[in-house]
């Protein structure tokens, strides 16, 4: 019996050590940023493409107030309610003292400057595909925006989901840097894929999730229940969305559908962002949406 207990203890120690090593928060090698400087003008494009203000501006903010990224917006889910943090240039409450590397680690690896895992309510599962240079440019732009001293609101997440270290295991399963749609041809579709799969993180809302909250990429853009349990985000694959590429691009610019309806809900904030992009970028997103495989309508 004593030998058996010793074996159990040894196995537990080995298992615990393996878990600890495997769940170490990932970071970007510092040399990947060697020689990179930020361009705030280009960073503004990344800001709009990434939809930063849609989540991090205060609820109800409009106009110039949407550039005050004080956070606070709540995102209910089956795992608890997550609150967008303050990412303004304030050095105490915001991220004004973050380096470009800190932002790269947050967006591509879901890792905080303190070495903690971020919850995937922050869509790093999409941002991992973003180019390091684009994130460095975004960092330069964020530093030009107003600071705000509002403290970030803590997430309302209960046990066991409040065990941050366990997110390392989640990342092993679901944090992948490859493209969902691997085979696209031509610069326009490549640009559209980059905007939709990486910066725009369209799949985070339009793709269903499994019981662990991971994206079911086999049903990419096939529609999903809203995380708050109210309604659905629509299937936007070619078999379900009959709009032409030109009509999709127009919707991303004006918010008007081919049926003369207007955008509503959270998508209204998305269109505010895509309207700031170039026509070429909106056309690229539209071309990509028309090129994804069809997912059967429910």
Protein Blocks (a to p, Z undefined) as FASTA:
>chain_A
ZZmmmmmmmmmmmmmmmmmmmmgccdddfklmgoiacdfklmmmmmmmnommmmmpcehi
acjllmmcgghiacddfkbccddddfbfbfklmmmlpcfklmmmmmmnopafkopacdfk
bckklmmmpcfklmmmmmmmmmmpccdfbdcdddddddfklmmklmmmmmmmmmccbdfb
lbagdjklmmmmmmmmmmnommmmmpccdfkopacfklgonapadfklpajdddfbfklm
mcdfklmmmmmmnopafkopacehjllmmmmmmmmpcfklmmmmmmmmmmpccdddZZ
